[in-house]
Amino acid sequence: MPRTRRAALLAAPALLVTLLASLIGGPATERAEAAPAAFVHPGVLVSRGQLDFTREKVNAGAQPWKGAFDQMMASKYASLSRVPKPRAVVECGSYSNPNYGCTDEREDAIAAYTLSLAWYITQDSRYARKAIEIMDAWSGVIKDHTNSNAPLQTGWAGSSWPRAAEIIRYTYTGWPADRVERFKTMLRTVYLPEVANGSHSNGNWELSMTEAAIGIAVFLEDRAAYDRAVTTFRGRVPAYLYLTGDGSLPKTAPGSGLDTRDEIIRYWQGQSTFVNGLSQETCRDLAHTGYGISAIAHIAETSRIQGQDLYPEVADRLRHALGLHAKYELGETPPSWLCGGTLRDHLGPVTEVGFNALHHRMGYPMTNTQALTERGRPAGTNNLFVAWETLTHAANPR
């Protein structure tokens, strides 16, 4: 069967699910939530099945997984001599200026996740113990985040912590119960209150905060927090990624206060022509756009593992967004009507999770996204909240 026909047949069920969700579920704010009756562990961004697939590929020396693993293990985040740098108050101003513990916190959280992956793949308990050392160091010290970037900082670090904690807590027996409880208390009292209410700032803020909220909810097995995060997600994604079916103007997030054309266009960085896949931050720069796109895929991936699967609800927006931005990352010159003909920065290593879900699992043909993803392998880390996604999600069917 020709590939294009096979892809179309594979895509049909996903498209039908999306249509039925729209017809049956009604507007996002009216749809009933569906936190799992029993949470799946490990279940934040990566499942046990996905981890097993990754380990099998690495142990077989298969590419691109072995190369991605080697890249991760050569990074500073996998170092067994890493010394964590916790502090009671992390103060982060705009663009992390001032930076009192901002970089240290984000990088220690990424290191904990990196080491947890290293533990699972190698089964060398030294990596698990080092991950625990880092998580224990922070859970025993941190009390607050302050200054203007506090919500975003909390979202970034709070996205990585539960990924690490899920793997260690549910695949390794050496994390003392009292320290697990202390880590839970940290997430519940320091992180969740900062991210649970969302943000009316640029969409990547709220999406990163929502990613942290849903990951924390899984680790805490907090169904109310999970449902709240899903509600925020459903309100923000249509306000972040445009589809022509939205009408002449993009949708607005609940509570945004944007109710005139001029306000909406200003919020969309002055862009007044809207096409499928355009992001609210495309004309700001591609780096921030990449943060938002990545968080959308991460949230959907966690929901899928938990048995809810938000991918069908966002599939059209996400695939168009990946495809549109990938086209220009690959070298096509942007037209003059798009951001004045100039796009700044780059998406970063953010396409693997969404591409795997939409292309390999759901069957959407995604030529530009595939080319960009394969060109960027192995995808490393953005040193904020994205790390090692070629290793964990490249062609991962589980």
Salt bridges, closest charged atoms under 4 A:
GLU33 OE1 - ARG234 NH1 2.56
ASP52 OD1 - ARG55 NH2 3.49
GLU56 OE1 - ARG398 NH2 3.15
ASP70 OD1 - LYS66 NZ 2.93
GLU105 OE2 - HIS145 NE2 2.66
GLU107 OE1 - LYS76 NZ 3.13
ASP108 OD1 - ARG82 NE 2.86
ASP124 OD2 - ARG126 NH2 2.72
GLU133 OE1 - LYS130 NZ 3.12
ASP136 OD2 - ARG179 NH1 3.48
GLU166 OE1 - HIS41 ND1 2.88
ASP178 OD2 - ARG179 NE 3.93
GLU181 OE2 - LYS184 NZ 3.61
GLU206 OE1 - ARG236 NE 2.75
GLU211 OE2 - ARG163 NH2 2.68
GLU211 OE2 - HIS298 ND1 2.90
GLU221 OE2 - HIS41 NE2 2.68
ASP246 OD2 - ARG317 NH1 2.86
GLU281 OE2 - ARG284 NH1 2.78
ASP285 OD1 - HIS288 ND1 2.90
GLU301 OE2 - ARG304 NH2 3.34
GLU301 OE2 - ARG361 NH2 2.97
GLU301 OE2 - HIS393 NE2 3.48
GLU313 OE1 - ARG31 NH1 2.85
GLU313 OE2 - ARG234 NH2 2.59
ASP316 OD1 - ARG319 NE 2.95
GLU329 OE1 - HIS346 ND1 2.64
GLU352 OE2 - ARG377 NE 2.73
GLU389 OE2 - HIS298 NE2 2.60
